[in-house]
């Protein structure tokens, strides 16, 4: 009989490990305090020591809430570990509640905390939201999710007019990225976000937004709408971008041309754009126009790139005309069957 001392990844991979290891192997998971003996088949494997129940969530409420509380449920995940998830609340918080902090919660399917006077919502240990993040509480001024890394579905907070910035320092993966209707948000800063799995990049109807900063974003699983109803936007920075499954556009939501939007940085790592490119409302400067045309022309099917051909590229309106370098890239695209229109 052999004994294997696990790393922190044992729990997440216990099912596959039970299939791979010889009969009689002991798997010791010191993180979840469980002990497994591998049987002749995975179905006959024996859990010799139960997983210790996780520490129950603790809710810290600022204010008074005599008959209001949060409901939690213990769930068993596929990796045989136990966690707590936020199930529901007993309705909106009373007006006497101004802040809610939930400790010891690692995963949640719902974050349904609302109330007329709540200004701070904090989940210091929350790592994963299995579902949508659709926060919409107008009184909130501060959303605190310092450990959140994954949202399996959409990131779509909205209608929080007291929030001035959205900062999620650890968030790496979302299904869809569409925050909207927040009048006073001035910046979107997501330093760790790398992947939008299947959906759109489309922050929209944010009339005060001036800056988008996504230094780690590599993958967008659908279209990118970079200044959709954001007339104050000046800078949009995506220096690590590699793959956009759809197209790249600006779009007017009835808030007027984005005459302030002058700098677009898609970096030099682009490997694929799957659709058309259109900027007809944005005052992109010449450097941004040139770099956009060059990035598309560099998608020539070599070096891991996907050939960009037979698409429509439009950069008109208040945008600058390309320089000689940009015009050379424009010719390259036209020679591949692309329809390219610039000023």
N, C-alpha and C positions, 0 to 999 in steps of 0.2 A: 504494500500500500504506500502510495506517495502522497506528499503534502505540498500544496502550492499556496504560497502566501500571495494574496491578491494586491493589486494596486487599486487606486480609486475607481478604476474602470470596470472592476469585476461585476458589480451589480448591474451595470448597463448592458453587460455582455453575457450574463449568466446562462441564458438559454443556449447560445451558440457554444459556450464553453462546455456545457454538459454534454453536448453532442460530440465534441472534439476530443475530450480527455478519456484515457483508459478507465475501464471499470475499476472501482476502488479508490480512485483519486479523491483526495479531500481538497475541497476548495474553501479557503478561509477568507472571508471578506471582513476585514477589520473596520471598514467604514460603516457598514450596516449591521455589524455584529451577527453575521449569519455563517453557518457551517453547512456545506453540502458534500454528500458522498455520491460519486457518479456510479450509476447502475449500468446494467447491460444495454439499456436504451434510455434515452432522456426521460421517458415516462416513468421509469422505475428508479430514477434518482431520488435520494432521500435528503430532505432538509433536516439535519440533525439538531440545529439550534435555530429557534425562530428569530425573525428580524425584530429587534426592539422597536416598539412603537415610537414614532418621531415625537419630538417635543410639541405639545399643543400650541397652536397660535395664541399670541397675546395681543389684545387690542387696547391701544392707549387712546383714550378719547379726551380731547380738550373741551371742557364744558360739561353740561349735565344731560344725561340721557337715561332716564329712569326705566323707560319701557322700550328702548331701542337697542338692538344688538345685531351682531353679524353671526350668521350660521355657517359652520364649517362641517366638512364631511371627510372622513378618512377614506382614501382610495388605494387600491392595490394596482400598481403599474405592471406593464408587461415584463419588466425586469425583476419582478417578485419583491420589489421594495414597497414600502408604505409611505404615503405622504398625505398631507392635508390639503384640501382645496377649498376655496371660498365658494360656498353654494348660493347664498342669498343674504339679503338683509330683511329686516322687518319693515321695509318701506323706507322712504326718505328720512334722513336724520332730522330730529327736531331743530328748530331755529337756535337753540341754546348750544348746539355742537358746532365748533369752528375748525377743528382739526381731528384727523383720524390717522393713526399709525398702526400698522399690522406687522408684528414681528413673527419670526419662525415659520413663515409661509414661503415655500420654495416654488410651488407650482399652483396655478389657479386657472379655472375655466371661465370664471366671471369676475369682474371687478365692479359690481353694481352699487357703488357707494355714492349717494347723492344727498343733497340738502341745500336749503336756501342760503345758509351762512357758512358752509364749509369752505375754508380758503386753502387748507393744506391737506393733501392726501399722500401718505408715504408708505411704501412697502420696501423696507431696507434689505430684506433677504430674497425677495422674489426673483427667480431666475427665468421661469418659463410661463408664458400665457398660452394655454392650449385653446385657441379660439381667436376672437377679435378683441382689439383694444379700441373701444369706441366711447371713450370718455367724453361726456358732454354736460358739464356742470358749470354754469356761468359764474358762480361765486368763487371758483377755484383760482388761486393765484400761483400756487406752487404744486407741481406734480413731481414726486421724488421716487424714482425707480433706479437707484444707483447700481443694482446688480442684475437688472433685467437684460438677458442676452437674446431671447428668442420669443417671437410672436408667430404662432403657426399660421394664422390667417391675417386679417387686415389690421394695419395700424392706421386708424382713422379718428383720432380725437377731433372734436368740433365744438363750435359755439361757446368757447371759453374766452370771453372778451376781456377778462382781467389778467390773462396770461400774456406775457411779453416775449417769452422764448421757450422753445421746446428743446430740452437737453437731456438726452438719454446716453450717458457716457459709455455703457457697456453693451448696448444693443447692437447685435451683429446680423440678425436674420429676421426678416418679416415676410409674410406671404404677399402683401400688397402695401403700398405706401401712399395714403391719400388723406392727410390731415386737411381740414377745410373750415371755412367760416369762422376765422378767429381774427377779429379786427385789429388787435394790437400786437400781434406777434411780429417782431422785427427781424428775427433770425431763426434759421433752422440749422442747428449744429449737431451733427451725428458723427462723431469721430471714429466710431468702431463699426458702423454699419457697412457690411460687405455685400449682402445678398438680398435682393427682392425676388422671392422664389418664382412666383408665377404671374404676379399682377403688375399694375401700373406704378410708375413714379409720377404722381400728380398731386402735389400740394396746390390747392386752389382757393380762390376767393379770400385772399389775405391782403388787404389793401395797404398794410403798413410794412409788409415783408420787404427787406432790402437785401438780405444775404442768405444764400444757400451754401453750406459748406459740408461736403461729403468726401473727406479725404481718402477713405478706405473703400468706397463703393466700387465693386468690380462688375456686378451682374444685375441686370434689370430684366425680369422675365416677360415683359410686355412693352408697351409704348412708354416713352418719356415725354411728359408735358412739363416744360421747365418754367414757364411764367404764365400759368393758367389763371387769369384773373388776379394778377399780382402787379399792379401798375407802378409800384414803387421799387420793384426789384432792380438792383444794380449789378450784383455779382452772383454767378452760379458756378461753383467750383467742384469738379469731378475728376481730379487728376489721376485716379487709379482705374478709371472705367475701362472695361474690356469687352463686355458683351451686352448688347441691347437687342433683345429678341424681336422687338417691334421697331417702330420709327421714332424719330425725335422731332418735337414740335413746340411752337408756342401756340397759345390759344386764347381768344378773347371771351371772357365770361361777362361781357357787358360793362366792364370797369375801365375801358379805354385802352389805347395803345400803351405799350410798356416802353415809353420813350427814355426811361432812365436805365434800362437794361443794356449795359454796354460791354460787359465782360463775361464770356462763356469759356470755361476751361474744361475740355474733355480729356486732357492729358495726351500722352504719346503711346499708350498701351492698348489702344482700341483694336479688337480682333474681329468684331462682328457687329453689323447693324442690319436688322432684318427687314426694315421698311423704309418708307420715304423720309425725307428731312425737309422741314418747312419752318422758316422764320420770316414772317411777313409783318409782325407787329413790334419787333424789337430793334433798338438802335445799337446793334452790335458794332463794335469798333472794327477797324480793318484787321487788326491782329486776330481777333476772334473769328472773323469771316475767313481769313486765310487759313487759320489752323483747322477750322471745321472742314473746309474743302480738302486740305492736305490729309487730314485723318481719314476721310472717306476714300480719297485716291490711294492711300496706302493699304487699303483693304484689297489686295491684289491676288489673294489666294495662296500666298507664300508665307513662311514664318508663322504658321498657325492661324493666319487670317482667313476669313471667308470672303470670297470675291464679291465686291459690291458692284452690281451691274443691273441695267434695265430698271432703274428707280427714278423717281422725280426728286430733285433737289431745288428748293426755292429759298433764296435769301434776298428779300426785297424790302419794300416799305422803308422805314427809317434807317435800315442797316447801311453800313459803309460799303463802298465798292471794293472788290478785292484788288490787291496789288498784283504785280507781274507774277509773283510766286503763286498767289491764289488762282490767277487766271490759267497758269500752267496745269494746276491740279484740276481746274474746271475742264480743261481740254481732255485730260486723261479720263475723267469720268464720262464725258460725252463720247469718247471713242469706245467706251464700254456699253454704249446704248442708253446711258442715263440722260434724262432731260434736265438740264441745269440752267436756272434762271437767277441772275444776280443783277445788282445795280451797275 
